[in-house]
Amino acid sequence: MIERFPKKPSIVRVSALLFFMLVIQGFGEDESEKQPTITYGIETDVIYQYIWRGIGYNRGLLAQPYAWISTSDFTASTWCNYTLFDADDAVKQHEVDLILQYDRTFGDFTIGPSINIYSYPNETRAPATGELALNFGYSVNNWEFSTTHYIDFMEYRGAYFGEAGFEYSRTTTNENVLHLGMNLGWASERFNKVYSGLSKATLSNLVFSCSYEYGLTESVYLQPYFDVYHNINSSLQKINHTNLFNIGLIIGFGV
């Protein structure tokens, strides 16, 4: 059962202030000479199971459409989860997310704050909530290393989740791309209490991922993939199963 926690405005106000100062100031760079360009795209992900931060939800047949538009370092996007068929006759956990992200690149380094709003249309026991997030990335040759930190600022204020990992990408001779990655996640006591019922902070899970991006045209692509989740903490293993496996296919269009 989802549990509410006492709200701590001081944490939220400081986090929000730092976040918006980062966005508004633009890291002290003059943007007046930049010519804004617009890119956009849409994807549909057809998957076997909805897995979020090592927690398994619906299994069966799910669709996860995603759309975005980017300009001047800002990206606005929406992501949805729609359960078409549930193999366990569980509640169909539909979800609609809204994300606004700001990315800045300094040579091989990238920093990207974002606001993420989560809503659950048919779930009365899962109120809408939101997180502030901050991503740091470093790219070298075919490798990308990154860490992202999330803190809830709405319904479950102070609930924190962090992750760090890497991705290796290799372009084949026919311009398709193979992606291999590994990610480590950890969570605060509040996050675990809300989403797993566990009253302690944990080093939570390892994720191993593999995908192959195949271009049909310059703007249309297919991307089959699979992910393996391993819950490190023994208590989370009992709650969320020791290992979770997911397989899916992304059909996308982007310019």
FENVEN-V705495 format. One record per pair of residues at least 12 apart in sequence whose ideal C-beta (glycine too) atoms are under 10 Angstrom apart, sorted by the first residue. I is the first residue (numbers start at 1). J is the second residue. Records with the same first field share a line. If there is no record, write none. Layout:
I->J + J
//
This chain:
1->125 + 194 + 197
2->123 + 125 + 126 + 127 + 129 + 155 + 156 + 193 + 194 + 195 + 197
3->156 + 190 + 193 + 194 + 195 + 197
4->127 + 155 + 156 + 157 + 194
5->152 + 155 + 156 + 157 + 158 + 159 + 189 + 190 + 193 + 194
6->157 + 158
7->153 + 154 + 155 + 156 + 157 + 158
8->153 + 157 + 158
9->153 + 157
11->151 + 152 + 153 + 157 + 158 + 160
12->132 + 151 + 152 + 153 + 154 + 157 + 158
13->153
15->131 + 132 + 134 + 151 + 152 + 153 + 157 + 158
16->115 + 132 + 153
18->113 + 132 + 134
19->102 + 113 + 114 + 115 + 132 + 133 + 134 + 151 + 153
20->102 + 113 + 115 + 132
21->113
22->102 + 104 + 111 + 112 + 113 + 134
23->73 + 74 + 100 + 101 + 102 + 104 + 113 + 114 + 115
24->102
26->72 + 73 + 102 + 104
27->73 + 102 + 104 + 106 + 111
29->73 + 104 + 106
31->72 + 73
34->72 + 73
35->72
36->70 + 71 + 72 + 73 + 74
37->70 + 71 + 72
38->69 + 70 + 71 + 72 + 255
39->68 + 69 + 70 + 71 + 75 + 254 + 255
40->67 + 68 + 69 + 70 + 71 + 75 + 76 + 77 + 253 + 254 + 255
41->66 + 67 + 68 + 69 + 70 + 77 + 219 + 221 + 252 + 253 + 254 + 255
42->65 + 66 + 67 + 68 + 69 + 77 + 78 + 251 + 252 + 253 + 254
43->64 + 65 + 66 + 67 + 68 + 79 + 221 + 223 + 250 + 251 + 252 + 253 + 254
44->63 + 64 + 65 + 66 + 67 + 80 + 249 + 250 + 251 + 252 + 253
45->62 + 63 + 64 + 65 + 66 + 79 + 80 + 81 + 223 + 225 + 248 + 249 + 250 + 251 + 252
46->61 + 62 + 63 + 64 + 65 + 84 + 247 + 248 + 249 + 250 + 251
47->59 + 60 + 61 + 62 + 63 + 64 + 81 + 225 + 226 + 227 + 246 + 247 + 248 + 249 + 250
48->60 + 61 + 62 + 87 + 226 + 245 + 246 + 247 + 248
49->61 + 62 + 87 + 227 + 229 + 244 + 245 + 246 + 247 + 248
50->62 + 64 + 81 + 82 + 83 + 86 + 93 + 95 + 246
51->205 + 207 + 227 + 229 + 240 + 244 + 245 + 246
52->81 + 93 + 95 + 118 + 195 + 229
53->150 + 161 + 163 + 185 + 186 + 187 + 191 + 195 + 196 + 204 + 205 + 207 + 229 + 240
54->161 + 163 + 185 + 187 + 195 + 196 + 202 + 204 + 205 + 206 + 207 + 229 + 230 + 231 + 232 + 233 + 236 + 237 + 239 + 240 + 241 + 244
55->192 + 195 + 196 + 204 + 205 + 229 + 231 + 236 + 239 + 240 + 241 + 244
56->229 + 231 + 239 + 240 + 241 + 244 + 245 + 246
57->81 + 83 + 86 + 90 + 91 + 92 + 93 + 95
58->81 + 82 + 83 + 84 + 85 + 86 + 87 + 88 + 90 + 91 + 92 + 93 + 94
59->83 + 85 + 86 + 87 + 88 + 90 + 244 + 246
60->83 + 84 + 85 + 86 + 87 + 88 + 89 + 90 + 92
61->82 + 83 + 84 + 85 + 86 + 87
62->81 + 82 + 83 + 84 + 85 + 86 + 92 + 93 + 94 + 246 + 248
63->80 + 81 + 82 + 83 + 84 + 248
64->79 + 80 + 81 + 82 + 95 + 248 + 250
65->78 + 79 + 80 + 81 + 82 + 251
66->78 + 79 + 80 + 97 + 99 + 250 + 252
67->79 + 80 + 253 + 254
68->99 + 101 + 254
70->101 + 103 + 254
72->102
73->101 + 102 + 103 + 104 + 105 + 112
74->100 + 101 + 102 + 103
75->99 + 100 + 101 + 102 + 103 + 112 + 114
76->98 + 99 + 100 + 101
77->97 + 98 + 99 + 100 + 101 + 114 + 116
78->96 + 97 + 98 + 99 + 117
79->95 + 96 + 97 + 98 + 99 + 116 + 118
80->94 + 95 + 96 + 97 + 119 + 121
81->93 + 94 + 95 + 96 + 97 + 120
82->94 + 95 + 96 + 121
83->95 + 122
91->120 + 122 + 123 + 125 + 126
92->122 + 123
93->120 + 121 + 122 + 123 + 126
94->119 + 120 + 121 + 122 + 123
95->118 + 119 + 120 + 121 + 122 + 123 + 126
96->117 + 118 + 119 + 120 + 121 + 128
97->116 + 117 + 118 + 119 + 120 + 128 + 130
98->115 + 116 + 117 + 118 + 119 + 130
99->114 + 115 + 116 + 117 + 118 + 131 + 133
100->113 + 114 + 115 + 116 + 117
101->113 + 114 + 115 + 116 + 133 + 135
102->114 + 115
103->135 + 137
105->137 + 139
107->138 + 139
108->137 + 138 + 139 + 140 + 141 + 144 + 145
109->136 + 137 + 138 + 139
110->135 + 136 + 137 + 138 + 139 + 144 + 146
111->134 + 135 + 136 + 137
112->133 + 134 + 135 + 136 + 137 + 146 + 148
113->132 + 133 + 134 + 135
114->131 + 132 + 133 + 134 + 135 + 148 + 150
115->130 + 131 + 132 + 133 + 153
116->129 + 130 + 131 + 132 + 133 + 150 + 152 + 153
117->129 + 130 + 131 + 154
118->130 + 131 + 152 + 154 + 155
126->155
127->154 + 155 + 156
128->154 + 155
129->152 + 153 + 154 + 155 + 156 + 157 + 159 + 194
130->152 + 153 + 154 + 155 + 156 + 157
131->149 + 150 + 151 + 152 + 153 + 154 + 156 + 159 + 160 + 161
132->149 + 150 + 151 + 152 + 153 + 154
133->148 + 149 + 150 + 151 + 161 + 162
134->147 + 148 + 149 + 150 + 151 + 162
135->147 + 148 + 149 + 150 + 163
136->148 + 149 + 164
137->167
138->166
139->167 + 169
141->168 + 169
142->167 + 168 + 169 + 170 + 171 + 177 + 178 + 179 + 180
143->166 + 167 + 168 + 169
144->165 + 166 + 167 + 168 + 169 + 179 + 181
145->164 + 165 + 166 + 167
146->163 + 164 + 165 + 166 + 167 + 181 + 183
147->162 + 163 + 164 + 165 + 183 + 184
148->161 + 162 + 163 + 164 + 165 + 183 + 185
149->161 + 162 + 163 + 164
150->162 + 163 + 187 + 191
151->188 + 190 + 191
152->188 + 190 + 191 + 194
155->194
156->190 + 191 + 193 + 194 + 195
157->190
158->188 + 189 + 190 + 191
159->187 + 188 + 189 + 190 + 191 + 192 + 193 + 194 + 195
160->186 + 187 + 188 + 189 + 190 + 191 + 201
161->185 + 186 + 187 + 188 + 190 + 191 + 192 + 195 + 204
162->184 + 185 + 186 + 187 + 188 + 191 + 204
163->183 + 184 + 185 + 186 + 187 + 204 + 205 + 207
164->182 + 183 + 184 + 185 + 186
165->181 + 182 + 183 + 184 + 185 + 206 + 207 + 208 + 209
166->180 + 181 + 182 + 183 + 184
167->179 + 180 + 181 + 182 + 183 + 209 + 211
168->180 + 181 + 182
169->181 + 211 + 213
171->213
172->212 + 213 + 214
174->214 + 215
175->213 + 214 + 215 + 218
176->212 + 213 + 214 + 215 + 221 + 222 + 223
177->211 + 212 + 213 + 214 + 215 + 221 + 223
178->210 + 211 + 212 + 213
179->209 + 210 + 211 + 212 + 213 + 223 + 225
180->208 + 209 + 210 + 211
181->207 + 208 + 209 + 210 + 211 + 227
182->206 + 207 + 208 + 209 + 228
183->205 + 206 + 207 + 208 + 209 + 227 + 229
184->203 + 204 + 205 + 206 + 207 + 232
185->202 + 203 + 204 + 205 + 206 + 207 + 229 + 231 + 232
186->201 + 202 + 203 + 204 + 205 + 232 + 233
187->200 + 201 + 202 + 203 + 204 + 205 + 233 + 236
188->200 + 201 + 202
189->201 + 202
191->204
192->204 + 233 + 235 + 236 + 239
195->239 + 240
196->231 + 233 + 235 + 236 + 238 + 239 + 240
197->235 + 239
198->233 + 235 + 236 + 238 + 239 + 240
199->235
200->233 + 235
201->233
202->231 + 232 + 233 + 234 + 235 + 236
203->231 + 232 + 233 + 236
204->229 + 230 + 231 + 232 + 233 + 236 + 240
205->229 + 230 + 231 + 232 + 233 + 236 + 237 + 240 + 243 + 244
206->228 + 229 + 230 + 231 + 232 + 243
207->227 + 228 + 229 + 230 + 244 + 246
208->226 + 227 + 228 + 229 + 230
209->225 + 226 + 227 + 228 + 229 + 246
210->224 + 225 + 226 + 227 + 228
211->223 + 224 + 225 + 226 + 227 + 248 + 249 + 250
212->224 + 225
213->225 + 250 + 252
215->252
216->251 + 252 + 253
217->253
218->254 + 255
219->252 + 253 + 254 + 255
220->251 + 252 + 253 + 254
221->250 + 251 + 252 + 253 + 254
222->249 + 250 + 251 + 252
223->248 + 249 + 250 + 251 + 252
224->247 + 248 + 249 + 250
225->246 + 247 + 248 + 249 + 250
226->245 + 246 + 247 + 248
227->244 + 245 + 246 + 247 + 248
228->243 + 244 + 245 + 246 + 247
229->241 + 242 + 243 + 244 + 245 + 246
230->242 + 243 + 244
231->243 + 244
//
